[in-house]
Amino acid sequence: MPLSIVVVGALYALGGIGRVGPARHRRRDAWRAASFYGALVVLVVALDSPIDTLADRSFAMHMTQHVLLLTVVPPLLVLAAPWSQLWRPLPLGFRRTVARAVVVDPRFRWLRALAHGCTQPVVAWVLFCGNLVAWHVPAAYDLTLQNGLVHKGEHLLFLATGLLFWAQVIPSPPFHTRLGEVARAFYTLAAMG
């Protein structure tokens, strides 16, 4: 786990090299960087610290881990809006090939449709809440304690659905929320209630 965190952190740092602008942009970039690196630190705390070891034996630690993966790491990442900065250090040829394939290639129409569907507020809310409920059905919960691969899959789904959910609440350029401010408040309260 730590090697992947180091790689992602390095990509983010490389993507920010040479960026200059007005003071207000430097301040914005500083808090975004703090959010991004804070998310990485919390991710390490959740998945590569005594919390992870204790999560197999303690229900409270298991739930602490879930709270971090659902309601701390994803909103920090969405707030950081690292998408362009993580993409920028990759080789230009690779970026062009991937972007062309994802944006215009007819073979990836299904992927575009899936992404469009999953980023609809109601769908994102159902995926977030449904995922949380499904993993806490006793049989699924027990399976995560018995099978490490299933447990890692659970964590990955928590992060993915968390990102989908929080992207509806927090603007994350170049992506924008589709909900107004009042709707965002109700959206969040309905999921946390």
N, C-alpha and C positions, 0 to 999 in steps of 0.2 A: 504493500500500500504506500509506504513513504516515497518510493521511487517514482510512482505515477504522480504523486502530489508535487514532487520536486520538478518533474518534467512540465506539468501544467503551470506551476509557478514561474518556471524559467520562460516558457512560451509567452506568458502574460508580460513578464518583464521585458523580453525582447520586442514584443509588439508595441511597447510604450516608448522605446528608444527613439529619440529625435522628435518627439511630439512637443511642440511649443505653441503657445497661444496666449490670449489675454489672461490676466490674473484670475478672473472668475472661472476660466476653464481649468487653470492649474489647480485651483481649490476644488473644483468638481472632480477632477481626475484624482486628486489626493484622497478624497473620501471614497471614491469608487475603488481605488487600489486598497484602501484600508478594509473596505467591505469584502473585496475579493480574497485578500490574504487572511482576513478574519474567518471567512467561510472555510478556507483550506485548513486553518488551525483547528476549527471546531470539527471538521471532518476527521482529522487525525485523532482528536480527542475521542470522538465517537467510535472510531473503528480500529484504532491502533494504540489503545491505552488500557489501563486497568478496567475502564468501563466495559470494554468489549469482553474481557476475560470474565468479569463478574456478571455480565448479562446472561451467561449460560446458567448461573446458579441463583441469581436474584431477579425477581420480577420487577422490583423497583429500578434496578440498573438497566434491565431490558427496556423498560418503558422510557427511561432517561435517554437511552440510545435512540429510540424511535422519535422522541420529541426533538432531539438535535437534528435528526435526518429529515424530519418533516417540516419543522417550524423555525429552525435556526439557519441551517446551511442553505436551503433553497432561497429564502428571501434575501439573504446576504448576497448570494450569487446574482439574483435578478436585480437587486439594487446596484450591484457593481457594473452591470451591463458589459461583461468582458468579451462579448461575442466577436466583435471586429478585432479587438486587440489580440485575442488568441489566434485568430485566422491570419493576421498580417505577417507573422514571421515564417509561415509555411512557404515553400517554393512557389513562385508565381505560376509556373506551368501546372503544378498540382492544383492550385487554387482555381485556375481557369478551367481545367478539365472537370473538376468536381462541381464547380458552380454551373457550368454549361450542362452537365449531365442532370443535375438536380433541378435546374430551372426550366430547361427546354426539352430534354430527351423524353420522347414518348414512353420509353420503357420505365421511367420513374414517375409517370402520371399517378400511379397508385400511392407513391410516397408523398407527393404533393397533396393528394386528396386526404390521406391519413393525417398529415400535419395540419391541414386546414380544419379537419373535423376535430382533432384533439385540442386545438387552440380555441375552440368555441367555449365561451364561459361556462355554459351548462355542462358540456361534455367534460371539461377540465375539472369542474366541481365534483361530478359523479365519479370520475376516475380517481381523484384524490380521496374522497370519502369512502368509495367502494373498496379501494385498495387497502385502506386502513382497517376497515371492518373485516375484509376477507382474511387478512393475516392474523386477526385476533379471534377467529373461529378456533376453538380448542384443537382440532385436528391439524390445522395449518400451523398454529403456534407450536405444537409439539414437534411437527416435522422440521421446523426451523432449528429446534434444539438438537435434533438427531442428525441433521444433514447440513454440513457446512456450506455446500454449494447452494442449497435452497435458501439458507440464511443470507448468503451474499446476494442472491437474486431478490430477496425481500428488501434488502437495503438499497439495491439499485432501483427497484420500483418505487420505494419511498422517495428517493432523490428525484427520479424522473417525474412522478406525479406531483411532487412538491414544486418542482420548477414550473410545470404546467399551471398549477393552481396559483402560485404567487405571481406569475407573469400576468395574470388577470387583474391583480391588485396593484402591482408596482410597475410603472413604466420602465422599460429596459431597452433603450435605444440600440438598434434601429427598430425594435418592436414596440408596439403601443398597446395599451389596454383598450378593451372595447367597452368597458363599463364606466359610467360616470362615478363621481366621488361617493354619492349616497349609495348607489348600487354596490360599489366595492365594499363599503362598510357592512351592508347586509349580507353580501356574498361571504365575507370572512366570518361574520358572526354565525351565520347558518352552518358553516363547516366546523366551527369550534364548539358549537353548542351541544 
